[in-house]
Structures are given as structure tokens and as C-alpha cells.
């Protein structure tokens, strides 16, 4: 998803996977950035979200 965002933003940087990278100094676990027991689900996909975000600029 990060690489799709960079490409869609015409950013030539490449996203690199690093399982040991830290997130604001914290080491992440497999369940760290996932929703809890009652997530709010929506039907917006990346392309629709990106188009809406660009229109809002």
C-alpha cells in the first residue's frame, strides 16, 4: 500500500520491507496496527480514497 501511494503521488522513492523497523521508536508486533474487537468497516478502496484525498487538496 505504501508503494502504491508513493507511485500515485509521483514520488520516485521505493518502499522497502523491514521486519525489524521501528514505528516512532516502538517495535511492532503482528497485531499492533490492527483494529480491535468491533472495527468500523467501510467500502472505500485505495483508488477511491486517493482520488478523494487529491480532490480535497
C-alpha positions in Angstrom: 0.0 0.0 0.0 2.9 2.4 0.8 4.4 1.8 -2.6 1.1 2.4 -4.4 0.7 5.7 -2.5 4.2 6.8 -3.4 3.7 5.8 -7.1 0.3 7.5 -7.3 1.9 10.6 -5.7 4.6 10.6 -8.4 7.2 10.0 -5.7 10.1 8.1 -7.0 11.2 6.7 -3.7 10.9 2.9 -3.2 9.2 1.3 -0.1 11.5 -1.3 1.5 10.1 -4.0 3.8 12.0 -4.3 7.1 10.5 -6.6 9.7 12.8 -5.0 12.4 12.0 -1.4 11.6 10.5 0.7 14.4 7.4 2.8 14.3 8.0 6.1 16.2 10.6 4.1 18.2 8.3 1.2 19.1 8.9 -2.3 17.9 5.7 -3.6 16.3 4.1 -7.0 16.7 1.9 -8.7 14.2 -1.3 -7.4 15.9 -0.1 -3.9 16.8 -1.7 -1.8 14.0 -4.9 -3.8 13.5 -8.4 -2.9 14.7 -9.9 -4.1 17.9 -12.9 -6.4 18.5 -15.5 -4.1 16.9 -13.9 -2.3 13.9 -15.8 0.2 11.8 -15.8 -1.3 8.3 -16.2 0.8 5.2 -16.3 0.0 1.5 -13.7 2.6 0.3 -10.8 1.1 -1.6 -7.4 2.7 -2.1 -8.2 4.2 -5.5 -11.4 5.8 -4.3 -9.7 7.1 -1.1 -6.7 8.5 -3.0 -8.9 10.3 -5.6 -11.0 11.8 -2.8 -7.8 12.9 -0.9 -6.4 14.6 -4.1 -9.7 16.4 -4.7 -9.6 17.8 -1.2 -6.2 19.5 -1.7 
